[in-house]
Amino acid sequence: MKIWLDGGLRDADAARVSALDHGLTVGDGIFETVQAVHGKPFALTRHLDRLTRSARGLGLPDPDHDEVRRACAAVLDAEPMALGRLRITYTGGLGPLGSDRGEHPPTLLVALGESTRRPDSTAVITVPWTRNERGALVGLKTTSYAENVVALARARQQGASEALFANTVGRLCEGTGSNVFVVLDGELHTPPLSSGCLAGITRALTVEWTGARESDLPFDVLERAEEVFLTSSLRDIQAVHRVDGRELPGAPGPVTAKAMRIFDERSGADLDP
């Protein structure tokens, strides 16, 4: 495996980040996960734009898009595979052992791992912890992912692949690494960004391509929704057949199945929509 680190390709066992990197010591970093199909990244421009928004939200320098594109291309060329997970990580760089930043430049790391196509449907659980829709990191894709690790571990223990959060006022928000859509009376809805959810790339494309409505939804909508599905860069659109103990027979349902077809057609026709 080859990894791009601070300007060039390195063997995986030689790619070393300092123990004093602020991304390691205090989670001062951002990242993007990009699906790569036969060596080509999907929606890379949108991912780079979000990387910049996240950097600005943390007060990091804007990432050099040309450098990140070169890094992605180099890693993809070095590791040919049919379906891959391209991970772009951008941190505060060397810093003191505390929240204050140092004066060193950011660290840029790009790595690639092999991926497999997800099943057409999955199970999810709800968790008692909340997303803070008014927090300093709302809308930013940061490396501060520990609460997602905890929630996802609980999901795995219960035979599910994702955990869904409400926000602090009891509204439906998002999953640990996905956005959520529900069907009510035959209409497709997803929480608005004001709920505190991440502005997912696949979420945005799904809204654009299907006409889904952004709606402020109570968390218990999951108890009565006719259909539920998740979106993310690696899932694309994935139906949900169980929420906690509630089965949704026949998943993917007709609205979800149509959304899946539209997404497959549109994404296949344009790798950088």
N, C-alpha and C positions, 0 to 999 in steps of 0.2 A: 504494500500500500504506500502511495505517495501522498504527502500532505504539504499544502502551501503554508508557509509560515514566514511572515515578515520579509517578503520579497522574493522568495524562491521555493522550488520544490525540494522536499527532503524525504528521506525514508522515514516511515512511521516511527521506528525505534530511535531515530536521531532528531525527531521534532520535539523540542523541549521548550516549554514556557517557564519563565522564572517563577520560583516559589513566592516572589514578591509581586507578581502581577496582580493588579487591583481586581481583575476579574475573578481571580482565585480567592484572594483574602477577604473581599467584601461583596462579591457578586456584582461588581461595577462593569457591566458589559451588556451587549445586545447580541442577537443572533437571528438568522433566518434559516429555515429548512426549505429546500427547493427540490421538487421532484425532477429527476433527470431520466429522460426516455431515450434509449439508444444513444447516449452520449450528448444529448441536447437538453439544456435546462428549460423548464416550463415557467412562463410568466416571470422571467428574470428581471425585466424592467420594473415591474410592480414590486417585486421583492426588494430591489435596490432602493426604490423610492421609500418603502417602509423602513428599510434599514436606516436611511437618512433621517426620517422622522423620529425614529427611536433614539438615534444618536443626539439629535437636537434636544429631545425631551430629557435626556440624561446630562446634557451639557458637554458631550463629547464632540470633537471636531468632526465635520462631515467626512464620511468615508469617500475615498477616491473611487468612483464607479468604474473608471477604466481599469484601475488596478484590480478591483474585485472581479471584473469580467475576465481579465487575463488569468487570474488565479483559478477561477472556476473552469475556464477552458483547459488550463494546464492539468488540473486534477482529473477532469473528465477524459482527456486524451490519454493520461497515464494509466487509467483503470477502466477499460471498456467493459460495459455491462448493459444488459437490456433495461433494467429498472433500478435506479439508484436514489439514495437520499444524500443530497448535497447540503452540507452544513457550513454556513458562513458565520464565524464568530468574530466579534470586534469588541475589544475591551479597553479599559482605561490605561493599560500598560503598566510599567513599573510604578509602584507607589509605596507610600508609608504604610505601616501596620495600623491603619485606622481609616476613617471615612474620608479624610482629606486626600485629594489627588496630588500626585507628584507632577513633575514637569516633563516627564518622558512621553514620547509619542505613543499612540494607541498600538495595540497588538492586533494584527489581522491573521486569522487562521481559517483555512478552507480545507475540509476533509470530505471524503465520499465513502458511503457504505452501501452495500448491496441491499435492495429492498425486494419485497414480493407484493403482488396485487392483493389487496384486502378482500375478505369475504364480502358478499353482497349485503349481508346484514350482520348486526352485532347486538350485544346486550350492554346496557348502561345502568348505573346506579346514581342516585342522588346522595349528596353528602351534606352534613350539617354546617360545614364551614362556608363562609361567604366571600364573595369578591367585593372589594371596596371601590365603588364607582366614583368616589371622590379622592382616591389616593394619588400620591405623587407619580406613581408609575402607571396609572390607568392608560390603556391604549398602547403601551410600549411593550415590545417583545424583548424583555430583558433576560439575562441569565439567572436572575433570582427566581428559581423554579422550585424551591424546596416544598412549598405548599402543594404544588402539582404532584410532586413525587409521593407525598403522603396520601393524597386523595387517590392517585392512580393505584397505589399499592392496595388500598382498601377495595377498589374496584376489582383488581385481580383476585383478591381473596374471595370475592363473591361471584366469580365466574364471569365478570364483565370486562370490557376493554376500555371503558371510559367512565369518568365521574362527572356529573353535572352540578354546577354551582348556581345558587341564587345570589343576588347582591344584598347589600345591607338593608334594603327596604323590601325584601321578599319578592323581587321580580326575577324572572328567568334571565340568566346571564350567558353562560358558556360552559364548555368542558375544560379539562386540564390542558388539552392541546387541540381543541376543535371548537367550531361554532355549531349551534343547534338550530334546526328548523322544525316547525310543527305545522300540521294540517288541521284546520278548524273549519267545519262546514265546507269542505272541499277547497278552501283557500290556503295558500302557503304563506307562513309568517316566520320572521326571525327577529330576535331582540335588536333594538337600535343600539348604536354605539354608546349612547348616553347611559345604557345599562351597566357599562364598565367592561363590556366584552372587547376582545381584540378585534381590530379591523382585519379579519382574515382575508387573504387573497382569494381563496376558493369561495368564501362567503360572498365577497363583492361580485365575483364573476357569476355566481349562482343567482344573486339578486338581479344583475343586469340581464342575464340570459333567460330567466324564467318569469320575471315580473313579480317575484315574491315581495310581500309587504314587510316593512320594518315596523313592528308593533310592540308596545309596552305590554308585557304578558306576566301574569302572576305565575309563581313557581309551580303552583298546583295545576297549571295547564297540562303538565305532563301526565296527569291522572285521567284526562279526558280527550286528549288529542287523538285524532283518527289515525294519523301517521306521524312519525318522528324520524328525522335523519340528521346525520352529522356531516360537516364539511371540514376538510383540512387539506394541506398540500399532499399528504401521502394517502389519505382516504379518498380524495376527490369527493364524491357523494356516496355515503354509506347509510343504508336503511338501518333502523333500530327495530328489533323484534321483541325486546323486553326492556322495560323500565322498572327497576326494583323488582317487585313481584308481579307486575302487570304485563301480561303477554299481549303483543300486537300481532295477531295471526295474519298470515299472508304477506308479511313484509318481504320485499318492498311493495307497498300499496301503489295504486295507480298514479297518484300525484308524484310520489317519489320516483317511481319507475320512469315517468316522463322526464322529470328533472335529470335523472341519470343519463337518459338517452341524449338529451339536449347538451349536457355537459360533455359527454364523450364525443359527440359530433363537433361541437364548437372548439373544444380543446385540441382535437385531432387535426382540425383545419388550420389552426394558428397557434404556434408554440410560444408566442410572446404577445398575447392579447392585451 
